Amino acid sequence: MNRKKTTAIFLAVLMLFGIFLSYFFIIENAHHKCSGEGCSICFQVEDAIHFISAIKVVPMLSLLMAVLFVLTKWVAVESDYSCVKNTLITLKVELLN
C-alpha cells in the first residue's frame, strides 16, 4: 500500500479510537462521587466532552469531500463533453517539402 494511504488509515483509526475512549470515559464517570471544587474526574470529563465537540465536524467534512470527489470523477467519466480549443497552434499544419 502507498505510504500516504497507510498514514491516512492510521490517523483515521487513531481518531476513532480517541472518540470511542472519550465516550467510554464519559459514560463510566458520569455518576462518580464528586469531591467538589477542583475534582480531577470532572476536569477529565469536561476535556473528553470538549475533544468530542471539537472533532465531530471533521468526519462530516471528510464525508462531504469524499462524496464531492467521487461525484466529480463520475461526471468527468460519464460526460462525452471534451473541451478542445482551436487555436492557431493546434491548427498548425506541418509543412514538408
Phi and psi in degrees as a GROMACS rama.xvg file:
@    title "Ramachandran Plot"
@    xaxis  label "Phi"
@    yaxis  label "Psi"
@TYPE xy
-67.4004  149.399  ASN-2
-63.1149  -39.3152  ARG-3
-67.2064  -40.126  LYS-4
-64.6178  -41.6047  LYS-5
-63.0871  -42.8445  THR-6
-65.0077  -42.2504  THR-7
-64.2641  -42.0525  ALA-8
-65.6681  -41.8575  ILE-9
-62.1969  -43.8114  PHE-10
-67.7058  -36.1316  LEU-11
-65.9687  -42.4344  ALA-12
-65.7239  -40.0253  VAL-13
-62.9548  -41.1308  LEU-14
-65.4718  -45.2292  MET-15
-62.4515  -39.6915  LEU-16
-61.911  -43.5593  PHE-17
-63.5123  -40.2987  GLY-18
-66.1483  -46.113  ILE-19
-63.4885  -40.5597  PHE-20
-65.4919  -37.6034  LEU-21
-64.6579  -45.7922  SER-22
-60.7974  -43.8764  TYR-23
-61.6927  -43.348  PHE-24
-64.3302  -41.4357  PHE-25
-63.8238  -43.8509  ILE-26
-65.4273  -43.4351  ILE-27
-67.8924  -33.36  GLU-28
-109.097  16.8476  ASN-29
-66.7421  -34.0657  ALA-30
-118.216  49.8589  HIS-31
-82.9323  167.051  HIS-32
-83.021  101.654  LYS-33
-75.0322  135.45  CYS-34
-89.581  6.76241  SER-35
98.1235  -145.631  GLY-36
-61.1866  130.36  GLU-37
81.3346  23.5803  GLY-38
-69.2631  124.262  CYS-39
-68.9218  -33.5335  SER-40
-67.4933  -39.2841  ILE-41
-62.1633  -40.5868  CYS-42
-63.325  -41.528  PHE-43
-68.0765  -37.5389  GLN-44
-64.6055  -42.3101  VAL-45
-62.7064  -40.1889  GLU-46
-63.0985  -40.4584  ASP-47
-64.6795  -39.8009  ALA-48
-65.288  -42.2687  ILE-49
-65.8163  -36.9561  HIS-50
-62.1186  -46.4194  PHE-51
-66.4112  -39.4544  ILE-52
-64.9798  -37.9959  SER-53
-74.0672  -30.2434  ALA-54
-97.0459  -9.00507  ILE-55
-68.3623  -18.9521  LYS-56
-79.4536  -29.8784  VAL-57
-60.5719  -47.8135  VAL-58
-63.1375  -35.8704  PRO-59
-67.1578  -40.2605  MET-60
-66.5632  -39.0542  LEU-61
-64.2791  -42.0101  SER-62
-63.9951  -43.1457  LEU-63
-62.929  -42.7495  LEU-64
-64.789  -40.4991  MET-65
-63.7905  -42.7055  ALA-66
-63.2165  -43.3554  VAL-67
-64.4327  -40.2492  LEU-68
-64.5044  -43.9821  PHE-69
-65.6791  -43.3388  VAL-70
-62.3991  -42.9796  LEU-71
-62.9011  -43.9082  THR-72
-64.9758  -40.6467  LYS-73
-64.7941  -43.1057  TRP-74
-64.7935  -38.9725  VAL-75
-66.4452  -36.3396  ALA-76
-76.771  -40.3154  VAL-77
-76.2037  -28.0792  GLU-78
-80.9268  143.389  SER-79
-93.3243  -0.22015  ASP-80
-75.6399  127.903  TYR-81
-128.616  136.258  SER-82
-90.4081  103.847  CYS-83
-119.882  120.164  VAL-84
-100.444  129.154  LYS-85
-90.3899  107.366  ASN-86
-115.11  174.749  THR-87
-62.2116  -34.0189  LEU-88
-72.2381  -40.324  ILE-89
-71.6847  -24.6949  THR-90
-92.2453  1.96985  LEU-91
-63.7082  135.185  LYS-92
-107.099  135.719  VAL-93
-79.1063  125.773  GLU-94
-95.336  114.939  LEU-95
-113.358  133.275  LEU-96
